[in-house]
Structures are given as C-alpha cells and as structure tokens.
Amino acid sequence: MRFQRRKTRSRTGICSSAVKNPELNFPFYIARRYLKSVSKNNAINIINRIASVGIITGSAALFIVLSVFSGLVDFSLSFSNTLDPDIKAEAISGKSFFISPKQQAELQRVNGVCAFSKVIEERVLFVFDQKSEFTYIKGVDSLFNNVSTVQKSVVDGGWLEPESNEAVIGYGIYEKLSVGVGEMTRPLEIYAPKPGKGLIENPEDAFRKTAVVPVGVYAISEELDSKYVFTDFSVASELLGYQPNQVSAIELKLCDGANEAAVIGSMQKIFGNKLLIRNRAQLNDSLYKMLRTENLAIYLIFTLVIILILFAFSGAIIMMVLDKKANLKTLYNLGAEVRDLRKIFLLQGTLLCVIGGTIGISIGSAVVLLQQHYKWVMITETLAYPVVFSITNILIVLGTIVSLGFLASLIASGRVSKKLLEQ
C-alpha cells in the first residue's frame, strides 16, 4: 500500500505516515485507537463495557478459585505428608528385606540424601483392658525424627525414647481402646502371628507377644490417627522375629534442591533393582489422582463460564466492525487489504483480553493475599480458609483468557469481508 502524500489524513483521522508499514504498524495502530475510542452509538459502548467487565470478573474468579483449590490441596496433603517420607523403599516381593552395613554406608554417600531411617511395619493385634484393635505397628530407629515430622503432632505426652519399651499411639486408637498414657501398671499388649505350618495345639504358641507403655498420643486426621502405633525398632523386630539388618522399609528425607530421580537411580544401583522405590506422590497415588481430577474439573467449569462471557465479547467486536464500517471502507479504498482490516479487530480483541485479564488477576491476587494476611474467611474459629498465591495459577488464567479471547476475536474479525466493504 502506497500513499502519495505523507501528511494526508483520511476520514479515520489517521496520519498516513503512521501506516507506511502496514505489515507491522498499521493494524496495531488502528486497533489501539479503536480500543481507546468511544462509539457514537451508546448501545455499543454499553456492550463493550459489559464484555470488559465480564473478562475482568471471569479472570478474577478463575484465579481466586484456583488459588483456593491450591490451598485445599496443600491442606489435604499436609496430613499425609506428616507420616509419609520424601522417598520410601520397600521389598518388591515379601514383607521385608536385608540391608547390609555396606549398603547403608553407600546410601549415606548418595548426593541429595539428608537422612534415612530403617523401619519395620506390620499389621498386628493390640489389646488393652479386654478391648482389641488390628492396626499397624511401626518400629522406628533413632534417626526417624530426622526423616519424619510426626513427633510434632504429639498432643498428649511425648515422643518415645530410643531402646525403650514405649509407644506413641494415634488419637483414634487412644479412643477405641481407652488407653491410659504413661500408666506403667497397665501396658498395651501386642500380638503378632508366628510364621509356620501345621496344626496349632496351643493357641498361645501361635502368637508372639510383647507389652509396651503408651507415652504419647499423636493427632493428624481421623483416618491417619488409627493407622500406626509407633514403637522402638528393637521392639518391633523382636515381636516379628526379624533378624539383624532385616527391615520392612527404608525412609529417606531429601535435601533442599535434591534431584529426586537421581537419588532413586542411585538407590536402584545400590540395591540392585530389588526394591520398590516410590516418592511421596506415588505413595498417595489415589489421593493425588483425585485432587488432580478435581482441579481439572473446577478449571473446566470456570473455563466454560469464561467461554460464555467471550460469546458476548465476540458479539461486541462484531458490533464494532459494523460501527466502523465507513472507516473500514475508507481504508479499503486507500489500498488496505482485507486481511489487514481483520487484523485490526483481532488485535483489538486480544489487547482487550490481555488488559482485562491482567486487571482481573490483579484483583484476584489482592483478594488472595489479603485472605492470607488477614484471614477474613474462616472454616472454623481457629482455621482460616487456605489459599495459595501461585505464579503458575497466574500463567494458567492469563493463558486461558488470552487464548480464548484470541479465538473469539479471530472468529469475530472474520465478519470483515470484501462483500461487506463493497456494500
């Protein structure tokens, strides 16, 4: 497109010198002018305002909802993370395996491993004052506190001492068995079946038995409070008849910034691919899948709402095309191509989505940060509704708004055609 006079102004009020390079400057320049201009038709102005408010509201709502759900995810996982280590290694076949001193030394030298603990887990019978309950005994060594934070969840009493005949029980077991904490004269009895074959003549010969003194009660969640009874490693080993260096699992804590995949690879080399090694997400695979599915469902529902809003936004662009029809004819007669005129409204709609999405995210961010600081919305009297401010959520919302807005603008800008301009 060539202009004979650089200072000639068209009916659109645009200096021809500003559009010498239509491929780069012309559509963007016009789109920016249209974005700031006010139509003579008041109905179109109202439609544009409604569309803009819809984009701002939709992006703010989507960001707030994603932040709330991120907070709920972290809140839900905080319970299981209290008991679950960063990495856990168990036998692929059977309930136990042997770890040699050499393997322990090699594991200590693995880059990224801050601490590891040997544990014994088995489902056994607990009996107290003619009440019984089947649950897991978990024998832990002296390094367990370096791997787990469960000791911080003790609400009554204290944590067990190494090489002692003590136990820490969950609040669920505490209620079911009515166990007394610290009562030396009324210990908690534990029964574990003896392995073997053949008929049992004396029932007492079928079980190994020991007794422990509950010295603490931990409380995490209703489900987890009935899962474990913690004892010293030696107590569980003797009860189950384990040999020295025989364990049920190895639990690891990774250092900050550690390469999880590299640590797992090193462990597989040390133990010869004989162990099932899982990270925290894999230990709670069903929970993580459920949370991811719920997150996706919430995102899709609110994305559908945004799509409905963008229908009105697309209609507003079409109304703008019709309102600027005379100006478009002038540009067309001056030599502008139809594809350049379509780019005007494509860029106008995309810019409006970028600006509206940015404003909406700013509003949503303010709401989230204020909730984190002032705790306006409470679940209980002491627990605020959890929210998480995340850059990932900002990118997701902005990407959703801009991509859907671009698509809506592309469809609406298709209304500009040679037939329309020649009418």
Secondary structure, DSSP 8 states (H G I E B T S, - for coil): ---S-TT-B-TT--BGGGGS-TTTTHHHHHHHHHHH---S-HHHHHHHHHHHHHHHHHHHHHHHHHHHHHHHHHHHHHHHHHHS-SEEEEESSSS-EE--HHHHHHHHTSTTEEEEEEEEEEEEEEEETTEEEEEEEEEE-TTGGGT--GGGGEEEE----TTSSEEEEEHHHHHHHT--TT-TTS-EEEEEE----S--SSGGGGEEEEEEEEEEEE-S-TTGGGTEEEEEHHHHHHHHT--TTEESEEEEEE-TT--HHHHHHHHHHHHTT-EEEEEHHHHTHHHHHHHHHHHHHHHHHHHHHHHHHHHHHHHHHHHHHHHTHHHHHHHHHTT--HHHHHHHHHHHHHHHHHHHHHHHHHHHHHHHHHHHHH--SBSSSS-B------HHHHHHHHHHHHHHHHHHHHHHHTT--HHHHH-
